[in-house]
Every structure is written in structure tokens, then in C-alpha cells.
Amino acid sequence: MAAPAGKAARMRKDESLLGKLGGSLARRKRSREVSDLQEEGKHAINAPLIPSSAELHPEDTLLEENAERTMLDPTSREDAKLKDLQRVLIDWVNNELEEERIIVKDLEEDLYDGQVLQKLFEKLSGRKLNVAEVTQSEIGQKQKLQTVLEAVNELIQHHGWSTEWSVDLIHSKNLVAIISLLVGLAVHFQAAVRLPEHVSVQVLVVKKKDGVLHATHVTKELTTTTELMMGRFERDAFDTLLDHAPDKLNIVKKSLITFVNKHLNKLNLEVTELETQFADGVYLVLLMGLLENYFVPLYNFYLTPENFEQKVHNVSFAFELMQDGGLKKPKARPEDVVNLNLKSTLRVLYNLFTNYKNRE
């Protein structure tokens, strides 16, 4: 007699689940082993060591003795800062690979096979990797990932960056590993983006010991501060003011606003917010012309910049004018000013103040 439709579907699901174990188990053992695995998974889910917020799927419980598996806690997946970090990384990757006509929409689904990571590394490093262009098989994908990650690690580990990724983690679509890898690349190649600071997630680590699954939560820090990540450890007076004397910082800001308005008012322009009004570079260019008493041709910069690249062009051009005027090259990057980094903007303006404070 034929089995009912529901039962047949469950049998097919069980067989598929067993297939993931990687073994061609004898049919007579399947029923007993599936039952054992289900009980083990049930025990793991109900065990007091496993937080109630964790969601373990059957495949997450299929571990060999002493084997370990990590997964992002579902509560962290919904964290606003993590989502913001993903958005910034996706926009960065798409901007870098625009000429390749590659569009990434989901980090886990689009980067696990190594194809996008290969193109991204080649674009950033200017180095061509010896890998097959298209690989459909799992073996081929992992071989490509191995080549890409070896090249990445060779660069990043040389500068003391600890790697939080592997071929298996990336290929299994481990979001934490993928994000860690992208952050490492963005920092190493000084990407013109501002990564959200202090992004941490809760990771669930599941390990099988003596036939029993044990789970613990571990906090993974994906980003720190911009200055620490970019390796700019040199501290100055502005670091001290921001950290220890915010009241004095306001006095400095007011002095700088008075200084810049003394000159910008000649063009009927006025600054009230240092953090934002210099970010597109327009006021910086005009200010340099006023300080050095020359007219800056409008074709040299974007009077109404419409995107990030045009703003960076303006700030970079202002930096060139500063150096032409005999000032040292600013320590800040143009991208930092565009990204509203207060300390970077203050350093640039304070440099102008100290050199031109007596200029009428």
C-alpha cells in the first residue's frame, strides 16, 4: 500500500537531511539515526546552556565529536548598527565594482562563492589572481576562495590584522566572517567610506562534547573607532579636548568660526556649523582664495557638488591650495572631512588659523 502524501514528504526531507551528513548510510539504519539526531537537536534546544533567543536548525546540530559551529545570534541580526555597516559595505563594494557591472544586494548570498571577492581584491590591489573566471561546483568555489583569502591574508596579516575568516566560514555564508573580511579590506586599502564605529554582535558558539551539544555566547567586535581602524594613532590636542575637555573644545570651535567668518563674510557667506559646512569643500576652496588674496576659477572645483567624489575633489583641491601657500600637507584625508569627521575638520581649520590669524 502506498504511503500517505504527508509521510512521503517527511521521508524525502529526512533523506535530504541525512545527505548533509556526507555519508551513504544503509537504509535500515536511517530511521533509528534520524530519531537519534532529532532527540539530540531537541536536547540541544532545550538545554539550559543555550539561550532562549538562539534558533538552532537541524543542520546546526549535526556535529562530529569536539566539532564547533558558530552562528550569528538572531537578535544581533536585527541590530540597527549592524544593518548600517552592511549597507555601507554593500555600497562600497558596488562602487568599486561598478565597471565590472557587478551589483551586490546581499553579503551572504552574493559573496560566498568567491567570485565577487576575487574581483574586489583585484580592483583594490591591482593584482590579477590565477583563478578560473566562473566556478559552479562547490570544490571550484572553495578553490577560488582559498586563492583569494591567501592573497588577502598575505597583505593583511603583514600589518598585524587578525583574520576572523576562513574558506569554510565564507562558503557557509557566515555573515560575521564575511563582514570581518570586508572591513579588513576596507581598512587596509583606506576605502573612502566611513564605517560605523563600535559595531559588535553576539555570536552563538555550539560545540559537541561527550555526545552533548554545548552553546555559549561570544561578543565579536566588528569595528572600533575610525582612527584605530585606519591606524592613525598619533594623538594631538584635539584628541585631548574631545576626550577630556569638551567645554574647552566649544571655545576653540567658536574661535575658529569667528576666524573663518571674518573672511567668508567678504563674500556674504557665513558659517555656523564647522562639522557640516566644510564637508563639501566649497567653503575651504573659497577661504583659501580669500586668505591668499586671489580668485579661484570656478572651473577648478564644483560649486554645487552632487556626490561624494565631487566633494572629495573639492577638499583635495583645497589641500593643494594650502600646500601652494606654503602650509604642510594636512594630516587629515579629504575623505575624512567629507565624511563629517570633526577632528579632521578642526585640524585643517586650526592649521589655517595658526598661519593666517593676523591676515586682514
NORNORCOR-V958883 format. One record per pair of residues at least 6 apart in sequence whose C-alpha atoms are under 6 Angstrom apart, sorted by the first residue. I is the first residue (numbers start at 1). GAP is how many residues later the second one is. If there is no record, write none. Layout:
BEGIN
I|GAP, I|GAP
END
This chain:
BEGIN
41|20, 44|169, 49|166, 50|165, 65|143, 65|144, 66|142, 66|143, 67|140, 67|141, 68|138, 68|139, 69|136, 69|137, 70|134, 70|135, 71|132, 71|133, 72|131, 73|129, 73|130, 73|131, 76|125, 76|126, 85|111, 94|9, 108|65, 108|67, 112|58, 112|59, 112|61, 113|28, 114|30, 114|31, 118|30, 122|6, 135|6, 145|22, 146|21, 164|13, 165|12, 170|8, 187|43, 192|143, 197|26, 197|27, 197|28, 198|25, 198|26, 199|23, 199|24, 200|20, 200|21, 200|22, 201|18, 201|19, 202|16, 202|17, 203|14, 203|15, 204|12, 204|13, 205|10, 205|11, 206|8, 206|9, 207|6, 207|7, 241|8, 261|9, 275|65, 275|67, 279|58, 279|59, 280|31, 280|58, 281|30, 281|33, 281|34, 284|34, 285|33, 289|6, 289|7, 301|13, 305|6, 312|22, 312|23, 315|19, 316|18, 323|6, 332|12, 337|7, 337|8
END
